[in-house]
Amino acid sequence: MATGRLLPLLLLLQVLSINSEQEATFLYGCAQSGEGQASLYWDGDQVLRADFAAGHEEWTGAMLPELKDKLWPEFYLTAQISKERVYHHYLTKAMEGDRLVPRTRAPATSLFPADEPVAGQDNVMVCYVSRFYPPTLNVTWTQDGVRVTEGAVLGDPYPEVDGSFSLVSSLPVRLRHNSQLACTVEHQTLRRSYSATWRLDVAWADRSAAVLFGVCAAVGTICLVMGGVLFRKARKRN
């Protein structure tokens, strides 16, 4: 991902809808180069971003597929209007506030599946890159050492309260036993690129089996207890 230097104080949060359970937030951002970003977050997770270079919106909510065709059909048009109006209005203030932001901070990276991993089934791998600055980095995916680009999605960096940034990249995959997946992060604070790796091995299979066994055992115990209670009540009535 290559962007200009993002100005963290040039971020206007507009709450679109709130109820007792869910919140949608439209986030605007601007770089000193004049480039901008606009993203829609659903309960804190990015689900849409404006790709101004390509001229359309991009779905980034890999973990929320049920929302893909339901959220804000006018998102890209709103993002274009915001780019012209909001960014220019806040540019001077953002450049002044940029002096308060930490100069550099190395990212922390973690890699995990969105759903319980099962060999032979489709899943989405999530690469979470957190608390880095400046907000410009590259993320690449590999499977068993071979670079993968099809289906990979890279979200926009979003601001943390301390002035750093975080982002999420995702990759849909069909899991195979002992197949190693890796997301590699390149950032100016790192001497060399860092790769977070994940593998579906026997340990994951054993853990899934243990969870299933525990559920079955719990259900069996409940059934036995309820059966005993009903049996005692029946004997008292007789």
C-alpha positions as CSV (number, residue, x, y, z in Angstrom):
1,M,0.0,0.0,0.0
2,A,1.5,3.3,-1.0
3,T,-0.1,6.5,0.2
4,G,1.0,10.0,1.1
5,R,1.6,11.0,4.6
6,L,-1.8,10.9,6.3
7,L,-2.7,13.8,8.6
8,P,-4.4,12.2,11.6
9,L,-6.2,15.4,12.8
10,L,-7.9,15.7,9.4
11,L,-10.3,13.0,10.3
12,L,-14.0,13.8,10.7
13,L,-16.1,11.1,12.3
14,Q,-19.8,11.3,11.3
15,V,-22.1,8.8,13.0
16,L,-24.6,7.6,10.4
17,S,-26.8,5.4,12.6
18,I,-26.8,4.3,16.2
19,N,-29.0,1.9,18.1
20,S,-28.5,-0.2,21.2
21,E,-26.3,-2.7,19.4
22,Q,-24.7,-1.2,16.2
23,E,-23.0,1.9,15.0
24,A,-21.9,3.0,11.5
25,T,-19.2,5.6,11.2
26,F,-18.0,7.5,8.1
27,L,-14.3,8.4,8.4
28,Y,-12.5,11.0,6.2
29,G,-8.8,11.4,6.0
30,C,-6.3,13.4,3.9
31,A,-2.6,13.2,3.0
32,Q,-0.2,16.2,2.5
33,S,0.1,15.1,-1.1
34,G,-3.6,16.0,-1.6
35,E,-4.7,12.4,-1.7
36,G,-7.5,11.4,0.5
37,Q,-9.3,8.4,2.0
38,A,-12.9,7.8,2.9
39,S,-14.1,4.7,4.8
40,L,-17.2,3.3,6.3
41,Y,-16.9,1.4,9.6
42,W,-19.5,-0.9,11.1
43,D,-19.2,-1.5,14.8
44,G,-15.5,-0.5,14.5
45,D,-14.7,-2.7,11.6
46,Q,-14.0,-1.2,8.1
47,V,-16.5,-2.5,5.5
48,L,-16.2,0.0,2.7
49,R,-13.4,2.2,1.3
50,A,-13.3,4.7,-1.6
51,D,-10.7,3.8,-4.2
52,F,-10.3,7.2,-5.8
53,A,-7.7,6.0,-8.3
54,A,-10.0,3.3,-9.7
55,G,-13.1,5.4,-9.4
56,H,-15.3,3.1,-7.3
57,E,-15.8,1.8,-3.8
58,E,-14.2,-1.4,-2.5
59,W,-15.7,-3.9,-0.1
60,T,-13.3,-4.6,2.8
61,G,-15.6,-6.3,5.3
62,A,-14.4,-9.9,4.8
63,M,-15.8,-10.9,8.3
64,L,-19.2,-9.3,7.7
65,P,-20.3,-10.8,4.3
66,E,-24.0,-10.5,5.2
67,L,-23.8,-6.7,5.0
68,K,-22.2,-6.5,1.6
69,D,-25.3,-5.6,-0.4
70,K,-27.2,-3.7,2.3
71,L,-25.0,-0.7,3.2
72,W,-25.2,2.7,1.7
73,P,-25.4,2.5,-2.1
74,E,-24.4,6.2,-2.4
75,F,-21.1,5.7,-0.5
76,Y,-18.7,6.5,-3.3
77,L,-20.6,9.7,-4.4
78,T,-20.6,10.9,-0.8
79,A,-16.8,10.2,-0.5
80,Q,-16.1,12.2,-3.7
81,I,-18.0,15.2,-2.3
82,S,-16.3,14.9,1.0
83,K,-12.9,14.8,-0.7
84,E,-13.5,18.2,-2.3
85,R,-15.1,20.0,0.6
86,V,-14.0,18.5,3.9
87,Y,-10.3,17.9,3.2
88,H,-9.6,21.4,1.9
89,H,-11.4,23.0,4.9
90,Y,-9.4,21.1,7.5
91,L,-6.0,21.0,5.7
92,T,-4.4,23.9,7.6
93,K,-5.5,22.7,11.0
94,A,-4.3,19.2,10.3
95,M,-0.9,20.3,9.3
96,E,-0.6,22.3,12.5
97,G,-1.7,19.4,14.6
98,D,0.6,17.0,12.8
99,R,3.5,18.4,14.9
100,L,2.1,16.6,18.0
101,V,2.1,13.1,16.4
102,P,4.9,10.7,17.2
103,R,7.5,10.6,14.4
104,T,7.8,6.9,14.0
105,R,6.4,3.7,15.6
106,A,6.9,0.1,14.5
107,P,3.8,-2.0,13.8
108,A,2.7,-5.1,15.7
109,T,1.3,-7.8,13.4
110,S,-1.0,-10.8,14.1
111,L,-2.5,-13.3,11.8
112,F,-5.6,-15.5,12.5
113,P,-8.6,-17.1,10.8
114,A,-12.0,-15.3,10.9
115,D,-13.9,-18.5,11.7
116,E,-13.1,-21.8,13.4
117,P,-10.5,-23.5,11.1
118,V,-11.5,-26.7,9.4
119,A,-9.4,-28.5,6.8
120,G,-11.0,-28.5,3.4
121,Q,-13.3,-25.6,4.2
122,D,-13.3,-22.0,3.0
123,N,-12.2,-19.3,5.6
124,V,-10.9,-15.8,5.7
125,M,-7.4,-15.1,7.1
126,V,-7.1,-11.7,8.9
127,C,-3.8,-9.8,9.2
128,Y,-4.1,-7.2,11.9
129,V,-1.4,-4.5,11.8
130,S,-1.6,-2.2,14.7
131,R,-0.2,1.1,16.2
132,F,2.3,2.2,13.5
133,Y,3.5,5.6,12.3
134,P,3.7,7.0,9.7
135,P,0.6,5.4,8.2
136,T,2.3,4.1,5.0
137,L,3.2,0.4,4.7
138,N,3.0,-2.6,2.4
139,V,1.3,-5.9,3.2
140,T,1.8,-9.1,1.0
141,W,0.4,-12.6,1.4
142,T,2.0,-16.0,0.7
143,Q,0.9,-19.6,1.0
144,D,3.6,-22.1,1.3
145,G,6.1,-19.5,0.1
146,V,4.1,-18.6,-3.0
147,R,2.8,-15.0,-3.3
148,V,-1.0,-14.8,-3.4
149,T,-2.8,-11.7,-4.7
150,E,-6.3,-12.9,-5.8
151,G,-8.9,-11.9,-3.3
152,A,-6.5,-10.1,-1.0
153,V,-8.0,-6.9,0.5
154,L,-6.1,-4.1,2.2
155,G,-8.1,-1.7,4.4
156,D,-7.3,1.9,4.9
157,P,-5.2,2.9,8.0
158,Y,-7.5,4.2,10.8
159,P,-6.4,6.4,13.7
160,E,-5.8,5.3,17.3
161,V,-6.2,7.7,20.2
162,D,-2.4,8.0,20.7
163,G,-1.8,9.3,17.1
164,S,-0.7,6.0,15.6
165,F,-2.6,4.0,13.0
166,S,-3.9,0.4,12.5
167,L,-5.3,-1.5,9.6
168,V,-6.6,-4.9,8.6
169,S,-5.8,-7.0,5.5
170,S,-7.8,-10.1,4.6
171,L,-7.4,-13.1,2.3
172,P,-10.1,-15.7,1.5
173,V,-8.5,-19.2,1.5
174,R,-9.4,-22.9,1.5
175,L,-7.6,-24.4,4.4
176,R,-5.3,-27.4,4.1
177,H,-3.5,-29.3,6.8
178,N,0.1,-28.1,7.3
179,S,-0.3,-25.4,4.7
180,Q,1.5,-22.3,5.9
181,L,0.0,-18.9,5.4
182,A,1.9,-15.6,6.0
183,C,1.2,-11.9,5.8
184,T,4.4,-9.9,5.4
185,V,4.6,-6.2,6.5
186,E,7.1,-3.6,5.3
187,H,7.3,-0.4,7.1
188,Q,10.0,2.3,7.3
189,T,10.6,1.5,11.0
190,L,11.5,-2.1,10.3
191,R,15.1,-3.0,9.2
192,R,13.6,-5.9,7.4
193,S,10.1,-7.0,6.5
194,Y,8.2,-8.9,9.2
195,S,6.1,-12.0,8.5
196,A,3.3,-13.3,10.7
197,T,2.6,-17.0,10.0
198,W,-0.2,-19.4,10.7
199,R,-0.6,-23.1,10.0
200,L,-3.5,-25.5,10.3
201,D,-1.8,-28.3,12.1
202,V,-2.7,-31.2,14.4
203,A,-2.9,-28.9,17.4
204,W,-5.7,-26.9,15.8
205,A,-7.6,-30.1,14.9
206,D,-7.1,-31.5,18.5
207,R,-8.4,-28.2,19.9
208,S,-11.5,-28.3,17.8
209,A,-12.1,-31.9,18.7
210,A,-11.7,-31.0,22.4
211,V,-14.2,-28.2,22.1
212,L,-16.7,-30.4,20.4
213,F,-16.2,-33.1,23.0
214,G,-16.7,-30.6,25.8
215,V,-19.9,-29.4,24.3
216,C,-21.2,-32.9,23.9
217,A,-20.2,-33.8,27.5
218,A,-21.9,-30.7,28.8
219,V,-25.1,-31.4,26.9
220,G,-25.0,-35.0,28.0
221,T,-24.6,-34.0,31.7
222,I,-27.5,-31.6,31.4
223,C,-29.7,-34.3,29.9
224,L,-28.8,-36.7,32.7
225,V,-29.5,-34.2,35.4
226,M,-32.9,-33.2,33.8
227,G,-33.7,-36.9,33.4
228,G,-33.0,-37.6,37.0
229,V,-35.2,-34.6,38.1
230,L,-38.1,-35.8,36.0
231,F,-37.7,-39.3,37.2
232,R,-37.9,-38.3,40.9
233,K,-40.9,-36.1,40.2
234,A,-42.7,-39.0,38.5
235,R,-42.0,-41.3,41.5
236,K,-43.4,-38.7,44.0
237,R,-46.6,-38.4,42.0
238,N,-47.0,-42.2,42.0
